[in-house]
Amino acid sequence: MKKVNWKIYMGLLLIIMSASFYLLEYLLFGDIHHILVFLIEDIAFLFIEVLLVTLIIHKILDNREKKERMEKLNMVIGTFYSEIGTELLNIIANMDGEIIRSQSKFKITDHPSEEEFQNMCAVLKEHKSQLNVEEVNWGKLKLLLENKKDFLLRLLENNNLLEHESFTDLLWAVFHLAEELKYRDTLVGLPEEDYRHLTGDMNRVYGELKNQWISYIDHLRESYPFLFSLACRTNPFDLNSSPIVRK
């Protein structure tokens, strides 16, 4: 209520000051015609001023603010892949028969050409996973997700993620898989139907992880070449990748 009253008082004060200066001009020069001409011109320009301020300048500032928010969000995404995402992708990719059979399609150098990078991204986007349930290291997967549970919870509390629906979907998919594994005392000798259910959850995580990884390293390629180089050398889809720089 006090804020509203303050704005009303300020508005009245500005109107009174404006009227006072118009009155002063009339008393000094006594030319009402001159005052009305400039008053009408000022009112006419007011609409252009509103256009400039509300539509153009506001849009520029809004785009700048959005870009800054996306930069912060990409830092969060980078932290996610550093802490858990890359390792999780590596574990699942090692169970993907298609990845194993077609390794040459997923290899890139630490400084790939535009064509080389785009070709790998295109292959990944079209890739259909073939996870072998018998090859799944459920224990390793469960241990990783349990160790990173607090980290995942902190990410879910980040309000900036609300603007990135696809990454939020990824976090929920990972968190759900972690919960499914947590509630099973043993992951050995489960019914075949239960393994299929868990594999479906893992496939959901795999698809979301893969798509977000492509977007993330594309951002690194454009903005942070040194981080992009490391991301290429730790490519989770290249099962023989190494962070060691070689000729």
C-alpha positions in Angstrom: 0.0 0.0 0.0 2.8 2.4 0.8 4.5 1.6 -2.5 1.3 2.5 -4.4 0.9 5.8 -2.5 4.5 6.7 -3.2 3.9 6.2 -6.9 0.7 8.2 -6.9 2.5 11.1 -5.1 5.4 11.0 -7.5 3.0 11.0 -10.5 1.1 14.0 -9.1 4.4 15.8 -8.4 5.6 15.3 -11.9 2.3 16.5 -13.4 2.4 19.6 -11.2 6.0 20.4 -12.1 5.2 20.0 -15.8 2.2 22.3 -15.5 4.3 24.8 -13.6 6.9 25.1 -16.3 4.2 25.5 -19.0 2.7 28.3 -16.8 6.1 29.9 -16.3 6.7 29.9 -20.1 3.4 31.6 -20.7 4.1 34.2 -18.0 7.5 34.9 -19.5 6.6 34.9 -23.2 2.8 35.2 -23.3 2.6 33.1 -26.4 -0.1 30.4 -25.9 0.1 29.4 -29.6 3.8 28.6 -29.4 3.2 26.5 -26.2 0.4 24.5 -27.8 2.4 23.8 -31.0 5.3 22.3 -29.0 2.9 20.5 -26.6 1.2 18.7 -29.5 4.6 17.9 -31.1 5.7 16.4 -27.8 2.6 14.3 -27.4 2.9 13.1 -31.0 6.5 12.0 -30.4 5.5 10.3 -27.2 4.1 7.3 -29.2 7.4 6.9 -31.0 9.2 7.1 -27.7 7.0 4.3 -26.3 7.7 2.2 -29.4 11.5 2.7 -28.9 11.5 2.0 -25.2 8.9 -0.8 -24.8 9.4 -2.7 -28.0 13.0 -2.2 -29.3 15.1 -1.3 -26.3 13.2 -3.6 -24.0 13.6 -6.5 -26.5 17.4 -5.8 -26.7 17.7 -5.8 -23.0 15.5 -8.9 -22.7 17.7 -10.8 -25.2 20.8 -9.8 -23.4 19.4 -11.0 -20.1 18.3 -14.3 -21.7 21.7 -14.8 -23.1 23.3 -14.2 -19.7 20.9 -16.7 -18.1 21.7 -19.3 -20.8 25.4 -18.8 -20.1 24.8 -19.6 -16.4 22.7 -22.5 -17.3 25.3 -24.0 -19.6 27.7 -23.7 -16.7 25.3 -25.9 -14.7 25.0 -28.4 -17.6 28.8 -28.5 -17.8 29.0 -29.3 -14.1 26.5 -32.0 -14.5 28.5 -33.7 -17.3 31.7 -33.3 -15.4 30.3 -34.8 -12.2 28.1 -37.6 -13.5 26.9 -37.2 -17.1 30.0 -38.2 -19.0 30.6 -41.2 -16.8 27.0 -42.3 -17.0 27.0 -42.0 -20.8 30.2 -44.0 -20.9 28.7 -46.8 -18.7 25.6 -47.1 -20.9 27.5 -46.7 -24.2 29.6 -49.7 -23.2 26.4 -51.8 -23.1 25.2 -50.5 -26.5 25.9 -53.1 -29.2 25.5 -50.6 -32.0 28.0 -48.2 -30.5 30.5 -51.0 -30.1 30.0 -52.3 -33.7 30.3 -48.8 -35.3 33.1 -47.2 -33.3 34.5 -45.4 -36.4 31.4 -43.3 -36.7 31.7 -41.9 -33.2 35.4 -41.0 -33.2 36.5 -37.4 -33.5 39.8 -35.7 -33.0 40.3 -33.1 -30.2 40.2 -30.4 -32.9 37.6 -31.8 -35.4 36.7 -30.0 -38.6 33.2 -28.6 -39.0 32.3 -31.5 -41.3 33.8 -34.1 -39.0 31.9 -32.7 -36.0 28.6 -32.3 -37.8 28.8 -35.9 -39.2 29.3 -37.4 -35.7 26.4 -35.3 -34.3 24.1 -36.4 -37.2 25.0 -40.1 -36.5 24.3 -39.7 -32.8 20.9 -38.0 -33.4 19.8 -40.9 -35.7 21.4 -43.6 -33.5 19.0 -46.3 -32.2 20.4 -47.9 -29.1 20.6 -51.7 -28.7 21.2 -52.3 -25.1 22.1 -55.8 -24.1 20.5 -56.5 -20.7 23.0 -59.3 -20.0 25.8 -56.8 -20.4 24.4 -54.2 -18.0 26.6 -53.6 -15.0 23.6 -52.8 -12.7 25.8 -52.6 -9.6 28.2 -50.1 -11.0 25.3 -48.0 -12.3 23.5 -48.1 -8.9 26.7 -47.1 -7.1 27.3 -44.1 -9.3 23.8 -42.8 -9.0 23.8 -43.3 -5.2 27.1 -41.4 -4.8 25.7 -38.5 -6.9 22.2 -38.3 -5.3 22.9 -35.2 -3.3 24.4 -33.5 -6.4 21.3 -34.4 -8.4 19.0 -33.0 -5.7 20.9 -29.7 -5.6 20.5 -29.4 -9.4 16.8 -29.9 -9.1 16.6 -27.0 -6.6 18.2 -24.7 -9.2 15.5 -22.2 -10.3 17.5 -21.4 -13.5 16.8 -25.0 -14.8 13.1 -24.2 -15.0 13.9 -22.3 -18.3 15.5 -25.4 -19.8 12.7 -28.0 -20.0 14.7 -30.6 -21.9 17.5 -30.6 -19.3 15.0 -30.7 -16.5 13.5 -33.8 -18.2 16.9 -35.3 -18.2 17.4 -34.7 -14.5 14.1 -36.3 -13.7 14.9 -39.3 -15.9 18.2 -39.8 -14.1 16.7 -39.3 -10.7 13.9 -41.8 -11.5 16.4 -44.5 -12.5 18.4 -43.9 -9.3 15.2 -44.3 -7.3 14.2 -47.6 -9.1 17.7 -49.1 -8.4 17.7 -47.9 -4.8 14.5 -49.7 -3.9 15.9 -53.1 -5.0 17.9 -54.9 -2.4 19.5 -57.0 -5.1 19.9 -56.5 -8.8 20.8 -60.1 -9.4 18.2 -62.8 -10.4 15.4 -60.3 -11.0 12.4 -61.4 -13.2 12.9 -60.8 -16.9 10.0 -58.4 -16.9 11.7 -56.3 -14.2 14.9 -56.1 -16.2 13.0 -54.9 -19.2 11.4 -52.2 -17.1 14.8 -51.1 -15.8 16.2 -51.2 -19.3 13.3 -49.0 -20.5 14.2 -46.4 -17.7 17.9 -46.6 -18.7 17.0 -46.1 -22.4 15.0 -42.9 -21.4 18.1 -41.6 -19.6 20.4 -42.6 -22.5 18.3 -40.7 -25.1 18.1 -37.5 -23.0 21.8 -37.7 -22.1 22.8 -38.1 -25.7 20.7 -35.2 -27.0 21.9 -32.8 -24.2 25.5 -33.8 -24.7 25.3 -32.9 -28.4 23.8 -29.5 -27.6 26.4 -28.9 -24.8 29.5 -29.7 -26.8 28.2 -27.6 -29.7 28.0 -24.7 -27.3 31.6 -25.4 -26.1 32.8 -25.6 -29.7 31.4 -22.1 -30.4 32.4 -20.4 -27.1 35.1 -22.4 -25.3 37.5 -24.2 -27.6 39.7 -25.4 -24.7 36.8 -27.1 -23.0 35.6 -28.4 -26.3 39.0 -30.1 -26.9 38.7 -31.9 -23.5 35.1 -32.9 -24.3 36.3 -34.5 -27.6 39.1 -36.3 -25.8 36.7 -37.7 -23.3 34.0 -38.5 -25.8 31.9 -41.1 -24.0 30.8 -42.7 -27.3 34.4 -43.4 -28.3 35.1 -46.4 -26.1 38.9 -45.9 -26.6 39.0 -42.2 -25.9 41.7 -40.8 -23.6 42.2 -37.3 -22.1 45.9 -37.6 -22.9 46.9 -35.3 -25.7 48.8 -37.1 -28.5 50.1 -36.2 -31.9 
